[in-house]
Structure formats: C-alpha cells, structure tokens
Amino acid sequence: MAKAFDIIIIGGSAGSVQVISQIIHELPAVLPVPVVIVLHRLKNVASEMSKILSAQTNKVIVEPDDKDPIKNSFIYLAPQNYHLLIESDFTFSLDYSEVVQYSRPSIDVTFESAAKVYGKKAFAVLLSGGNKDGTNGIGAVIVRGGKAIVQHPDSALYPAMPSAAIASNKGIPTLYPEQIIEYLNKNLNPSR
C-alpha cells in the first residue's frame, strides 16, 4: 500500500517540547519515513535537546550535518542556530543566514524547502509557540498539495503560533495532541 506521505516535519516553539516528546514516543519503532523536528532554542546557550528528547522518547534523535542524506526511519532535530533546508537531492543543508520570524532555525524555512522537494508527499505539523513562524511554511506545504495540521490552540501553552497559522490558512485541520498522534499512526500504519 502506498504511503500517505514521504516525510513528516514537526515545528514547535515555546510550550511544544512535551507535545513533541509525546508524539515521538508514540510513533512506530520502525518508521517508514524520516521525521524532521524544528524547535526554537536559545542561540548562545549550549543545548542537549537531542539527548533530552532521545531520553524522553526512547528513540534516537540526531542533529544532521550539512549534506547528510535524509533517511527513512531517522528522527532529525534541526541544529541549534542554523536554518535546516531540504535539498532536491534529498540531503540536508545548514544555513546561517538572517533569522526568520526572530528564529534560527526557522520553521518556515524548513517547511518551505520540504514543500518544494516533497510536494504532495510532505506532511507538516505545527505546534505551540509564541510567534508566527510556521504560518508561511504551512501555506507552502498546502499550496504544493501536501498535508498539514496545527495543534488546537486550546491545547497549546502558547497559542500564538497555531492561531496565526489557522488565521492565514483557512480550513486547516486543528487537532489536540492525542489526535495528532492517532492521525500520524493511522497514516504510517494503514492496516491499523
């Protein structure tokens, strides 16, 4: 049976770490697609976020290097203080250009590059956060035929980010964290 999508990209900021951990923990042990997480973090403070998420989820989460190939079953975390782009040859590139929506890594940058490369096979999830990052990227995924969902603002610790995406992308599905998990697992395991 054909996969519903070929990549999952999850974007989050303030208030999203717990939800990301919950989602990753509940995903299948063997993933048929890569998962890419873009999480806003402080720029000038050493971060052990990949280790923290790995410990909380019982899954290995890696920060890709420039030109690393994107592989199924891997969970990637955008490196601190770099934009993470997806290239047409299905590799990552790291970019140190200006911040976007006050952020580097920017969710918009990764969503938009994934939309260009994966088109209708991209699946984007936008979670809690305090700014508008992800809004344009969600729009890019939808325009190219991909799927996108947004965390329901009522369940977000910081509803500004999901609310902005909803306001700019009419009709986008809004789900609570447990519904996001259910949706992802249903589409990753069509026999379920």
C-alpha positions as CSV (number, residue, x, y, z in Angstrom):
1,M,0.0,0.0,0.0
2,A,1.4,3.5,-0.9
3,K,2.5,5.7,1.9
4,A,0.3,8.8,2.5
5,F,3.5,10.9,2.8
6,D,7.2,10.6,2.4
7,I,8.4,12.9,5.2
8,I,7.0,14.4,8.4
9,I,8.1,17.8,9.5
10,I,7.2,19.0,13.0
11,G,7.7,22.6,14.0
12,G,7.4,23.9,17.6
13,S,8.5,26.7,19.9
14,A,7.6,27.7,23.4
15,G,5.4,25.1,25.1
16,S,6.0,22.4,22.4
17,V,8.7,20.1,23.9
18,Q,6.3,18.0,25.9
19,V,4.0,17.5,22.9
20,I,6.9,16.7,20.6
21,S,8.1,14.1,23.1
22,Q,4.7,12.6,23.4
23,I,4.3,12.4,19.6
24,I,7.8,10.9,19.0
25,H,7.3,8.4,21.8
26,E,4.1,7.1,20.3
27,L,5.4,6.8,16.7
28,P,6.2,3.2,15.5
29,A,9.5,1.8,16.4
30,V,10.4,1.4,12.7
31,L,9.4,4.5,10.8
32,P,8.7,4.2,7.1
33,V,9.6,7.9,6.6
34,P,12.0,10.4,8.0
35,V,10.8,12.7,10.8
36,V,12.3,16.2,11.0
37,I,11.8,18.4,14.1
38,V,12.4,22.1,14.0
39,L,12.4,23.5,17.5
40,H,13.2,27.1,18.5
41,R,16.0,27.1,21.0
42,L,18.2,29.8,22.6
43,K,21.1,30.7,20.3
44,N,24.0,31.2,22.7
45,V,23.4,28.5,25.3
46,A,24.7,25.0,24.9
47,S,21.8,22.7,24.1
48,E,21.5,19.0,24.8
49,M,18.0,18.9,23.3
50,S,18.6,15.9,21.1
51,K,19.8,13.9,24.1
52,I,16.9,15.1,26.2
53,L,14.3,14.2,23.5
54,S,16.0,10.8,22.9
55,A,15.9,10.0,26.7
56,Q,12.2,11.1,26.9
57,T,11.1,9.2,23.8
58,N,13.2,6.0,23.8
59,K,14.2,6.8,20.2
60,V,17.4,8.1,18.8
61,I,17.2,11.6,17.6
62,V,20.1,13.1,15.6
63,E,21.1,16.6,14.6
64,P,22.1,16.3,10.9
65,D,25.3,17.8,9.4
66,D,25.4,19.7,6.2
67,K,25.0,17.4,3.1
68,D,23.8,14.4,5.2
69,P,21.3,12.2,3.3
70,I,17.8,12.1,4.5
71,K,17.0,8.5,5.5
72,N,13.7,6.7,6.3
73,S,13.3,5.7,10.0
74,F,15.5,8.5,11.2
75,I,14.3,11.3,13.5
76,Y,16.2,14.5,12.9
77,L,16.4,17.7,15.0
78,A,17.4,20.9,13.4
79,P,20.7,22.0,14.8
80,Q,20.8,25.0,17.2
81,N,21.3,28.3,15.5
82,Y,21.1,27.1,11.9
83,H,18.3,27.0,9.4
84,L,17.7,23.4,8.2
85,L,16.9,23.1,4.5
86,I,16.0,20.1,2.5
87,E,17.7,19.9,-0.9
88,S,16.4,18.4,-4.2
89,D,18.9,15.6,-3.9
90,F,17.3,14.6,-0.6
91,T,20.1,15.9,1.6
92,F,20.1,18.5,4.3
93,S,21.8,21.8,4.1
94,L,22.6,24.1,7.1
95,D,22.3,27.8,6.6
96,Y,23.4,30.6,8.9
97,S,21.6,33.5,7.1
98,E,19.4,36.0,8.9
99,V,16.8,35.0,11.4
100,V,13.3,34.5,10.1
101,Q,10.4,35.4,12.5
102,Y,13.1,36.0,15.2
103,S,14.2,32.4,14.8
104,R,17.1,30.4,13.5
105,P,16.3,27.6,12.9
106,S,13.1,28.8,11.3
107,I,10.1,26.5,10.9
108,D,9.1,28.4,7.8
109,V,12.4,27.8,6.1
110,T,12.3,24.0,6.7
111,F,8.6,23.7,5.8
112,E,9.0,25.7,2.6
113,S,12.0,23.7,1.5
114,A,10.3,20.4,2.3
115,A,7.2,21.6,0.3
116,K,9.4,22.2,-2.8
117,V,11.2,18.9,-2.6
118,Y,8.4,16.5,-1.4
119,G,5.3,18.3,-2.8
120,K,2.1,16.3,-2.1
121,K,4.1,13.8,-0.1
122,A,5.1,16.3,2.6
123,F,3.3,16.3,5.9
124,A,3.7,19.3,8.3
125,V,2.7,19.6,11.9
126,L,2.8,23.0,13.7
127,L,2.7,23.1,17.5
128,S,2.7,25.6,20.3
129,G,4.7,28.8,20.1
130,G,4.8,32.5,20.8
131,N,5.3,34.0,17.3
132,K,4.1,33.4,13.7
133,D,6.9,31.1,12.5
134,G,5.5,28.2,10.5
135,T,2.5,30.1,9.1
136,N,4.0,30.7,5.7
137,G,5.6,27.3,5.6
138,I,2.3,25.6,6.3
139,G,0.9,27.6,3.5
140,A,3.7,26.4,1.1
141,V,3.0,22.8,2.0
142,I,-0.7,23.2,1.3
143,V,-0.2,25.0,-2.0
144,R,2.0,22.2,-3.3
145,G,-0.6,19.6,-2.4
146,G,1.0,18.4,0.9
147,K,-0.9,17.8,4.1
148,A,-0.7,20.0,7.2
149,I,-2.2,20.1,10.7
150,V,-2.0,22.5,13.5
151,Q,-2.2,21.9,17.2
152,H,-5.5,23.1,18.5
153,P,-4.8,26.5,20.2
154,D,-6.9,25.5,23.2
155,S,-4.3,22.7,24.0
156,A,-1.2,24.9,23.3
157,L,0.7,26.5,26.2
158,Y,1.4,29.4,23.8
159,P,-1.4,29.6,21.2
160,A,0.0,32.4,19.1
161,M,1.8,30.2,16.6
162,P,-1.0,27.8,15.8
163,S,-3.6,30.6,15.9
164,A,-1.6,32.6,13.3
165,A,-1.4,29.5,11.0
166,I,-5.1,28.9,11.3
167,A,-5.9,32.6,10.5
168,S,-3.7,32.5,7.4
169,N,-4.7,29.0,6.2
170,K,-8.4,28.7,6.2
171,G,-9.8,25.2,6.8
172,I,-6.6,23.7,8.1
173,P,-7.3,20.8,10.5
174,T,-6.7,21.6,14.1
175,L,-6.1,18.7,16.4
176,Y,-5.3,18.0,20.0
177,P,-2.0,16.3,20.7
178,E,-3.6,12.8,21.2
179,Q,-5.5,13.3,17.9
180,I,-2.2,14.2,16.1
181,I,-0.6,11.0,17.4
182,E,-3.6,9.0,16.3
183,Y,-3.6,10.6,12.8
184,L,0.1,10.0,12.3
185,N,0.0,6.4,13.4
186,K,-3.1,5.7,11.2
187,N,-1.3,7.1,8.2
188,L,2.0,5.4,9.0
189,N,0.3,2.1,9.5
190,P,-2.6,1.9,7.1
191,S,-3.6,-1.6,8.4
192,R,-4.3,-0.1,11.8
